[in-house]
Amino acid sequence: MMDKTIELRNAFGQFPTGVTVITANPDGYEPFGMTANSFSSLSLTPPLLLWSLQNDSECWDAFQASSHYAVNVLAADQEELSRAYAKKGDHTLQKNHFHIGKSGCPVLNGVIASFECSIHERVDGGDHTILIGRVLEFNSNADAQPLVFHAGRYRRIIE
């Protein structure tokens, strides 16, 4: 019989999500990023979004030190970028992958949307910490196609 947590994870995976890389550069750290699909809009007034970080993540300390971060929504042709920042032990951003945004956060090049945020609140979420961000700056490319993740695989939307 399959472990119930694995079964639950597989059931959660049936919900297709976009793919993001969360980036930050707090004092004492090189600009870094990690792939995440636990992103959601939260509020328009005030402008808030959220994402969750596993408490045993190797990036947890760096995000605890961060007062700001950026959510970068990946385009359909950025699967390799997603894979690069999903690897354990190597989250330092490559210089040609980003620029510094208006808020001072690293923002990835070529993404379909980016949201530069200040930390609004950190909330206990069981084995995750929910990071609620107040959106300070954003950019969007409505004509681009998103990278999608479903059932453990990258997907693309076909019209």
Buried (B, 14 or more C-beta within 10 A) or exposed (E): EEEEEEEEEEEEBEEEBBBBBBBBBBEEBEBBBBBBBBBEEBEEEEBBBBBBBBEEBEBBEBBEEBEBBBBBBBBBEBBEBBEBBBEEEEBEBEEEBBEEBEBEBBBBEEBBBBBBBBBBEEEEBEEBBBBBBBBBBBBEEEEBBBBBBEEEEBBEEEE
